[in-house]
């Protein structure tokens, strides 16, 4: 795809609205171990994900925005604007969640600081196209996990507290709305297949390894980890976790297929269902947005 290429049929109908929404007030009363069944590990995994989102989303925006002036396809330019708007709101709302988690004793703000520093170092050391390749790869991770969350009731149940679930389900909807934007920008500005696949392999090791370290260190600082049977019970539940399956791993690794595109996984019907569920006339988040830009 070149910067002047005609938009695809899928791109021409993609909707990427910037929803002005605030969860801050509703998050004030969530309990310490908010995941389903007060599960220890799930609570810390969800908290770790939220902790990396604010500065990660800012990095995504900077990576895509760097190439915005090189895009002449009007459809893709419009999608880039939607991508930037959505990611900016994601970062703000996850900071609000992280503030609450920090007050509950999670190391969320310390993790935010580490992520901010690491990404700043990366941007100094890497070329812009490399940062865009990283963004496209990480967007595949978030879109894949988001699709599972939207399509699997057991995955949604793991989120526990409805207030936390609302944040992640809203985020999942919008991740799938803009799942192809960074990828399409990367291809449009001449990103190579070799760099794309190598970057994904590096991201896989770094992201999964980093998340594991964060969760382990967080658990070590919680008294409940040392309560008899608490950690063992939580570890046992991992065997039935809908995220930790071979199918999910296969979907993630599909990114390395030579002819891969994010729209190969058609989620339009799923998105329509959740737009209505969350923001329809009777949607459960309809009253939250201050407006749609």
Secondary structure, DSSP 8 states (H G I E B T S, - for coil): --TT----HHHHH-----EE---TGGGTT--SS-SGGG-HHHHHHHHHHHHHHHHHHHHHHHHHHTTGGG---HHHHHHHHHHHHHHHHHHHHHHHHHHHHHHTT--HHHHHHHHHHHHHHHHHHS-HHHHHHHHHHHHHHHHHHHHHHHH-HHHHHTT-SHHHHHHHHHHHHHHHHTTTHHHHHHHHTT--HHHHHHHHHHHHHHHHHHHHHHHHHHHHT-GGGGSTTHHHHHHHHGGG-TTSSHHHHHHHHGGGSTT--GGGS--HHHHHHHHHHHHSTT-TTTTT-SEE-
